[in-house]
Amino acid sequence: MANQDFLNEINKRRTFAIISHPDAGKTTLTEKLLYFGGAIQMAGSVKSRKTDRHATSDWMEMEKERGISVTSSVMQFPYRDRIVNLLDTPGHADFSEDTYRTLTAVDSALMVIDSAKGVEERTIKLMEVCRLRDTPILTFVNKLDREGREPIELLDEVETILNIQCAPITWPIGMGKGFKGIFHLLNDSVHIFEPHSKEAGEIIEGLDNPRLDELFGSMAEDLREEIELVRGASHEFDLDEFLAGRLTPVFFGSAMNNFGITELMDSFVEYAPPPQPRETKTREVDAAEEAFSGFVFKIQANMDPKHRDRIAFLRVCSGKYTKGMKLHQARIGKDVTIANAVTFMAAEREQAEEAYPGDILGLHNHGTIQIGDTFTQGEDLQFTGIPYFAPELFRRVRLKDPLKNKALLKGLQQLSEEGATQLFRPLDNNDLILGAVGVLQFDVVIHRLKGEYNVECAYEAVQVYTARWVYCDDVRKLEEFKKKASQNLALDGAGNLTYIAPTRVNLDLTMERWPDIDFRATREHL
């Protein structure tokens, strides 16, 4: 039986990601959460790009230039006796693949919605991902200090488009210039809006409190009527429905003004689930098991410009990590000693002495770790549900200085290990073809090859419609296929055989001609 201290540590953990459409205020909210958790002293709003104080969670130069979160990083901070692990997901439209995989490593998610724009396309896509695993979702409606849509209309839209029931926990009083604060439906209290204050404004207990009439005059009566309507027309908060992913508690506020965040966070640490069991190919792993296990959901190169490092992000699923422990890397069947794993406190990196289920460890990776790798204390496990997608866009890479071929190959190989782009090397020629899910990833690769590997290159158009991973149990059939179709075959960055289809018609004909060959659009990390 696991000891009580260990179980307490597990129950303290909350691991979540923020999902939102670009510009809904995710980076600002992330900053404020870190600020409230005491992890950073001064929250740097994304608006103040001209000053030196860039948002702590956006570390890459290019992000600073563009004002977007391109890479997802990890921030751990304490809040009300809990340890919160926040996984930052790139909100930019092009970074769906990395974002998708980050969502496999969390136990809950926080959806941020812009009060003027409502449910936007990226939010819909990210919600679909959360749906695959019934991830519990909390909702924060942001930017109440600006004119937006009617709150009840926003809730209707969330329910209709995202197919999830809404249970408001806080309710806005006015909006834009007339924004006065929020009413907490569960605590029956009014929280008065004080712009830009970490300290909560005045809290008035009870809707019938005469102080409301003093402050709001005739608006107080309108508020009482509105709350009565809201209570009658909306779902009540039900913890089991929330944990099953069928109901989302909704909070209103303004991240820019630090308002409504305390109410959100207090509820979050209370309701969000501690580390949950995880599926593997052979069995379910429970967080309270004593033997250590975890999986790699992301790899990021060169986080520290002074060192050519690559960090593999590992989600701890069970057991306790202690510094210097020996772990078994299931895919390659080898035991490795992990002496210098990293834990994450916002931008500060500290050596991790220990880590518990729900925590994220950064492992230094010298090319031996891949996304999807499982680490255990000996058991041969493989966590499931961490996919690669067939890219939708392709470019041929052209080197400006032919003598730098080796550095180019190394750079492309390492950047493709991160999973943002995929590298394909045709069997019949020396081309290097890059595939990506979004256009911005190509810019990122050129930018990083120059900055981190000192290699300048350009792209050329290439006649590729799509890529499909090729599988076949019949070795002779596969060999025959390799001979006949070699001009369309390539190896991806991990050495998997891939069919590069120049056109849709070509892909359809090839699949028809070779019924024994399995052409797959996604591949699990094996």
C-alpha positions in Angstrom: 0.0 0.0 0.0 1.4 3.4 -1.0 2.3 5.5 2.0 0.2 8.5 3.1 2.9 11.2 2.3 3.1 9.9 -1.3 -0.7 9.9 -1.7 -0.8 13.5 -0.2 1.7 14.6 -2.8 -0.4 13.1 -5.6 -3.6 14.6 -4.4 -2.0 18.1 -4.3 -1.1 18.0 -8.0 -3.1 19.7 -10.6 -1.8 19.5 -14.2 -3.6 21.5 -16.9 -3.3 23.4 -20.1 -5.0 26.5 -21.4 -6.8 26.2 -24.7 -8.0 29.2 -26.6 -8.1 30.9 -30.0 -5.1 33.3 -30.6 -5.7 36.7 -29.0 -8.3 35.6 -26.5 -5.8 36.5 -23.8 -4.2 33.2 -23.0 -0.6 34.5 -22.5 -1.8 37.3 -20.3 -3.9 34.9 -18.2 -0.9 32.5 -17.9 1.2 35.4 -16.7 -1.4 36.4 -14.1 -1.7 32.9 -12.8 2.0 32.7 -12.3 1.9 36.1 -10.6 -0.9 35.1 -8.3 0.9 31.8 -7.5 3.9 33.9 -6.5 6.1 32.3 -9.3 6.9 35.7 -10.9 7.1 39.1 -9.2 5.8 41.2 -12.0 3.3 40.1 -14.7 4.5 41.3 -18.1 1.5 41.8 -20.2 1.9 41.0 -23.9 0.9 44.6 -24.7 4.2 46.0 -23.4 6.2 44.4 -26.2 8.3 47.6 -26.5 9.7 47.2 -23.1 12.3 44.6 -22.0 9.8 42.8 -19.9 8.5 40.1 -22.3 6.0 37.6 -21.1 7.9 35.0 -19.0 6.4 32.0 -20.7 7.4 33.1 -24.3 11.1 32.4 -24.4 12.0 32.2 -28.1 13.2 35.3 -29.9 10.8 34.8 -32.7 7.9 34.8 -30.3 9.0 38.1 -28.8 9.1 39.6 -32.3 5.7 38.3 -33.3 4.0 38.5 -30.0 2.7 34.9 -30.2 3.4 31.7 -28.2 5.1 29.4 -30.7 6.5 26.8 -28.4 4.8 25.2 -25.4 6.6 25.3 -22.1 5.9 24.2 -18.6 5.4 26.3 -15.5 5.0 24.9 -12.0 3.8 27.0 -9.1 2.2 26.6 -5.7 -1.3 27.8 -5.0 -3.4 27.2 -1.9 -1.4 24.2 -0.7 -1.6 22.6 -4.1 1.2 22.2 -6.7 -0.1 23.4 -10.1 1.6 22.3 -13.3 0.6 24.6 -16.2 1.5 23.4 -19.7 1.5 26.2 -22.1 0.0 25.3 -25.5 0.9 27.3 -28.6 -2.3 29.1 -29.4 -1.2 30.1 -32.9 -3.2 28.4 -35.7 -0.2 26.6 -37.2 0.9 24.8 -34.1 -1.9 22.3 -33.8 0.3 19.2 -33.7 2.5 20.2 -30.8 -0.6 21.6 -29.0 -2.5 18.3 -29.6 0.3 16.3 -28.0 0.6 18.6 -25.0 -3.1 18.0 -24.3 -2.3 14.2 -23.9 -0.3 15.1 -20.8 -2.8 17.0 -18.8 -5.7 16.0 -16.4 -7.9 19.1 -17.1 -8.0 22.1 -19.3 -8.9 25.8 -19.0 -10.8 27.2 -22.0 -10.4 31.0 -22.5 -13.1 32.8 -24.5 -13.0 36.4 -25.7 -16.3 38.0 -24.5 -16.6 40.0 -27.7 -15.8 37.1 -30.1 -17.3 34.1 -28.4 -16.4 30.6 -29.6 -13.7 30.7 -32.3 -12.4 28.1 -34.7 -9.2 27.2 -32.9 -11.1 26.7 -29.7 -13.5 24.3 -31.4 -10.6 22.2 -32.7 -8.8 22.1 -29.3 -12.1 21.1 -27.6 -12.4 18.2 -30.0 -9.0 17.0 -28.8 -10.0 17.3 -25.2 -13.2 15.4 -26.0 -11.2 12.3 -27.2 -10.2 11.8 -23.6 -13.2 13.4 -21.8 -10.9 15.9 -20.2 -12.6 18.1 -17.6 -12.9 21.7 -18.9 -13.2 25.0 -16.9 -14.2 28.1 -18.9 -13.0 31.7 -18.4 -14.7 34.4 -20.3 -12.1 37.2 -20.6 -12.0 40.9 -21.5 -15.1 41.9 -19.5 -13.5 45.4 -19.2 -14.3 45.9 -22.9 -17.7 45.9 -24.6 -18.7 42.3 -25.4 -21.7 40.1 -26.1 -24.4 39.3 -23.6 -23.2 36.6 -21.1 -26.3 34.5 -21.6 -25.7 34.5 -25.4 -22.1 33.4 -24.9 -23.1 30.5 -22.7 -25.7 29.4 -25.3 -23.0 29.5 -28.0 -20.7 27.4 -25.9 -23.4 24.8 -25.2 -24.5 24.7 -28.9 -21.2 24.7 -30.7 -19.0 22.8 -28.2 -21.8 20.5 -27.0 -21.0 20.9 -23.3 -23.3 22.2 -20.5 -22.4 25.5 -18.9 -22.7 26.1 -15.1 -21.9 29.7 -14.3 -20.0 30.1 -11.0 -19.4 33.8 -11.3 -21.6 36.3 -13.2 -20.6 39.7 -14.6 -22.2 42.9 -13.4 -22.2 45.2 -16.4 -19.3 45.2 -19.0 -16.9 47.6 -20.7 -16.9 51.0 -19.1 -19.9 50.0 -17.0 -18.2 46.8 -15.6 -18.7 46.8 -11.8 -17.6 43.3 -10.8 -18.9 39.8 -10.5 -21.4 37.9 -8.5 -20.3 34.5 -7.1 -23.3 32.2 -7.4 -22.0 29.5 -5.1 -20.8 31.9 -2.3 -23.6 34.4 -2.7 -21.3 37.4 -2.7 -20.5 40.4 -4.9 -16.8 41.1 -5.8 -16.3 44.7 -6.7 -14.0 45.4 -9.7 -10.8 47.3 -8.9 -8.7 47.7 -12.0 -5.1 46.5 -11.8 -5.1 45.4 -8.2 -3.7 42.1 -6.9 -5.7 42.7 -3.8 -9.4 41.8 -4.1 -11.7 44.7 -4.2 -14.6 45.0 -1.7 -16.6 41.8 -1.2 -20.3 42.2 -0.3 -21.9 39.2 1.3 -25.5 38.4 0.2 -27.5 39.7 -2.7 -29.9 41.4 -0.3 -27.2 43.4 1.4 -28.2 47.1 1.6 -24.5 48.0 0.7 -25.3 47.0 -2.9 -28.1 49.6 -3.0 -25.6 52.2 -1.7 -23.0 51.3 -4.4 -25.2 50.5 -7.4 -28.4 52.5 -6.8 -31.2 51.3 -9.1 -28.8 48.8 -10.8 -28.9 46.7 -7.6 -32.5 45.7 -8.2 -31.7 44.8 -11.8 -28.9 42.7 -10.7 -31.1 40.8 -8.2 -33.6 40.1 -11.0 -30.9 39.0 -13.4 -29.3 36.6 -11.0 -32.7 35.0 -10.3 -33.1 34.5 -14.0 -29.6 33.1 -14.4 -30.2 30.7 -11.5 -33.4 29.5 -13.1 -32.1 29.2 -16.7 -28.7 27.7 -16.3 -27.3 24.4 -15.1 -26.2 24.0 -11.5 -22.6 23.0 -11.0 -22.3 19.2 -10.6 -18.8 17.9 -9.8 -19.4 14.4 -11.3 -20.7 15.9 -14.6 -17.6 18.2 -14.7 -15.2 15.4 -14.0 -16.9 13.3 -16.8 -16.2 16.2 -19.3 -20.0 16.9 -19.8 -20.3 20.2 -17.9 -18.0 23.2 -17.7 -18.0 25.7 -14.8 -17.9 29.2 -16.2 -16.1 32.2 -14.7 -16.1 35.8 -15.9 -13.3 38.4 -15.5 -10.5 40.5 -17.1 -7.0 38.9 -17.1 -5.5 42.2 -18.1 -6.9 43.8 -14.8 -6.2 40.7 -12.6 -10.0 40.5 -12.0 -11.9 37.3 -11.6 -8.8 35.2 -11.5 -8.7 34.5 -7.8 -12.3 33.1 -8.0 -11.3 31.0 -11.0 -8.1 29.6 -9.4 -9.7 28.9 -6.0 -12.4 26.8 -7.8 -9.8 25.2 -10.1 -7.6 23.8 -7.3 -10.7 22.6 -5.5 -12.6 20.9 -8.4 -9.9 19.9 -11.0 -8.9 16.3 -10.7 -5.6 15.1 -9.3 -3.4 12.9 -11.6 -5.6 10.4 -13.4 -4.9 6.8 -14.4 -3.3 6.3 -17.9 -3.8 3.7 -20.6 -1.0 1.6 -21.9 -1.1 -1.1 -24.5 -1.2 -3.8 -21.8 -2.9 -2.3 -18.8 -4.1 0.9 -17.0 -1.5 2.6 -14.8 -2.7 4.2 -11.6 -1.0 7.3 -10.2 -0.7 5.8 -6.8 1.4 2.8 -8.0 4.8 2.8 -6.3 6.8 2.0 -9.4 7.8 5.0 -11.5 6.4 5.4 -15.0 6.0 8.3 -17.4 5.9 9.2 -21.1 7.6 11.9 -23.3 5.0 14.1 -25.0 7.3 16.8 -26.4 10.9 17.5 -27.3 12.3 20.9 -27.7 15.8 21.8 -28.9 18.1 24.6 -27.7 16.0 26.0 -24.8 19.3 27.4 -23.4 21.1 29.3 -26.2 24.4 28.8 -24.4 24.2 25.1 -24.8 23.1 23.0 -27.7 20.6 21.2 -25.5 17.5 19.2 -26.3 15.0 18.7 -23.6 12.5 15.9 -23.6 9.3 16.7 -21.6 8.2 13.7 -19.6 4.8 13.5 -17.8 5.2 11.5 -14.6 2.3 9.0 -14.5 3.0 6.9 -11.4 5.6 6.5 -8.6 8.2 9.0 -7.4 11.2 10.3 -9.3 14.3 10.9 -7.2 17.5 12.4 -8.5 20.0 9.9 -10.0 17.5 7.0 -10.3 17.9 4.3 -12.9 15.0 4.2 -15.4 14.2 1.7 -18.2 13.6 3.2 -21.6 11.1 0.7 -23.0 11.4 1.4 -26.8 15.1 0.7 -26.9 15.1 -1.8 -24.0 17.9 0.0 -22.2 18.4 1.2 -18.6 19.5 4.8 -18.2 20.5 6.8 -15.1 18.7 10.1 -14.9 21.1 12.3 -12.9 20.1 15.8 -14.0 16.5 16.1 -14.9 15.0 19.6 -14.7 11.8 20.8 -13.1 10.2 24.0 -14.2 9.4 27.1 -12.2 8.3 29.6 -14.9 11.5 30.7 -16.6 13.9 29.5 -13.9 15.2 26.0 -14.3 16.1 24.1 -11.1 17.6 20.7 -10.7 14.8 18.3 -9.7 15.5 16.4 -6.5 12.1 14.6 -6.8 8.9 14.6 -8.8 5.5 13.1 -8.4 2.7 12.0 -10.7 1.3 15.0 -12.6 4.7 16.7 -12.6 6.7 17.3 -15.7 10.4 16.5 -15.9 12.8 17.8 -18.5 15.3 15.1 -19.5 18.5 16.1 -21.3 18.3 14.3 -24.7 21.2 13.5 -26.9 19.1 12.1 -29.7 18.2 8.9 -28.0 14.7 10.0 -26.8 11.7 10.2 -29.0 8.2 11.6 -28.5 6.0 8.8 -27.1 8.9 7.1 -25.3 7.9 5.4 -22.0 10.2 5.3 -19.0 9.6 2.8 -16.2 11.4 1.0 -13.4 11.7 -2.1 -15.5 8.2 -3.0 -16.6 7.8 -3.0 -20.4 5.0 -0.5 -20.9 3.9 1.7 -23.8 1.5 4.6 -23.1 -1.0 5.1 -25.9 -2.7 8.0 -27.6 0.3 10.2 -28.6 0.0 10.6 -32.3 2.0 12.0 -35.3 -0.1 13.4 -38.2 0.6 13.2 -41.9 1.7 16.8 -42.8 -0.4 18.8 -45.2 2.3 21.1 -46.5 5.6 20.3 -48.1 8.8 22.1 -49.1 12.2 21.0 -50.5 15.1 22.5 -48.5 17.8 24.1 -50.5 21.2 24.9 -48.9 22.9 28.2 -49.7 26.4 26.9 -48.8 26.8 23.2 -50.0 29.7 22.7 -47.5 27.2 22.9 -44.6 25.2 19.8 -45.6 26.2 17.9 -42.4 25.1 20.8 -40.1 21.8 21.2 -42.1 21.0 17.5 -41.8 21.8 17.6 -38.0 19.6 20.7 -37.6 16.6 19.3 -39.5 16.9 16.0 -37.8 16.9 17.6 -34.3 14.1 20.0 -35.1 12.0 17.2 -36.6 12.4 15.2 -33.3 10.5 18.0 -31.6 7.5 17.0 -33.8 6.7 20.5 -35.1 8.0 19.6 -38.6 8.7 16.2 -40.2 11.7 15.4 -42.3 11.5 13.0 -45.3 14.5 11.6 -47.2 13.6 10.0 -50.5 15.2 6.6 -51.2 16.1 7.5 -54.8 17.8 10.9 -54.4 19.5 13.3 -51.9 16.6 15.7 -51.5 15.5 16.8 -48.1 11.7 17.3 -47.9 10.1 19.1 -45.0 6.5 18.5 -44.1 4.4 20.6 -41.7 0.9 21.0 -40.5 1.0 24.8 -40.8 3.0 27.4 -42.8 4.5 29.2 -39.8 6.5 26.1 -39.0 8.6 26.5 -42.1 9.5 30.1 -41.1 10.4 28.8 -37.6 12.7 26.1 -39.1 14.6 28.6 -41.3 14.9 31.1 -38.3 16.2 28.4 -36.0 18.6 26.8 -38.5 20.2 30.2 -38.9 20.2 31.1 -35.2 21.1 27.8 -33.7 23.0 25.8 -36.3 24.4 28.7 -38.4 23.0 27.3 -41.6 21.2 29.4 -44.2 18.7 27.7 -46.4 15.7 28.5 -48.6 12.7 26.5 -49.7 11.5 25.3 -53.1 8.1 24.2 -54.1 7.9 20.4 -54.4 5.2 18.3 -56.0 3.9 16.4 -53.0 0.2 16.1 -52.1 0.6 14.1 -48.9 2.6 11.5 -47.0 1.4 8.1 -45.7 3.2 5.8 -43.4 3.6 2.4 -45.0 3.1 -0.9 -43.1 2.9 -4.5 -44.3 3.1 -7.8 -42.4 4.1 -9.7 -45.6 7.8 -9.1 -45.9 8.0 -10.3 -49.6 5.1 -8.0 -50.6 6.8 -5.1 -48.9 10.0 -5.7 -50.7 8.2 -5.9 -54.0 6.4 -2.6 -53.2 9.7 -1.0 -52.3 11.2 -1.9 -55.7 8.2 -0.9 -57.8 7.4 2.3 -56.0 10.9 3.4 -54.9 10.7 6.8 -56.6 7.8 7.7 -54.3 9.3 6.3 -51.1 11.2 8.1 -48.3 12.3 7.6 -44.8 11.0 10.0 -42.1 13.1 11.4 -39.3 12.7 8.3 -37.2 13.5 6.0 -40.1 9.9 4.9 -40.9 9.0 4.0 -44.4 6.8 6.7 -46.0 4.9 6.9 -49.3 5.2 10.5 -50.7 2.2 10.9 -53.0 2.6 13.6 -55.8 -1.2 13.8 -56.3 -4.4 12.6 -54.7 -5.1 10.5 -57.8 -1.7 8.9 -57.5 -2.3 8.0 -53.8 -5.8 6.5 -54.6 -4.4 4.4 -57.5 -1.4 3.2 -55.5 -3.7 2.1 -52.6 -5.9 0.3 -55.1 -3.0 -1.4 -56.7 -1.4 -2.6 -53.4 -4.3 -3.8 -51.3 -2.0 -5.7 -48.9 -0.1 -2.5 -48.0 -1.4 -0.4 -45.1 -1.2 3.4 -45.8 -1.7 5.4 -42.6 -2.4 9.1 -42.1 -1.3 9.1 -38.5 1.3 7.0 -36.7 1.4 6.3 -33.0 4.8 6.8 -31.4 6.1 3.3 -31.3 
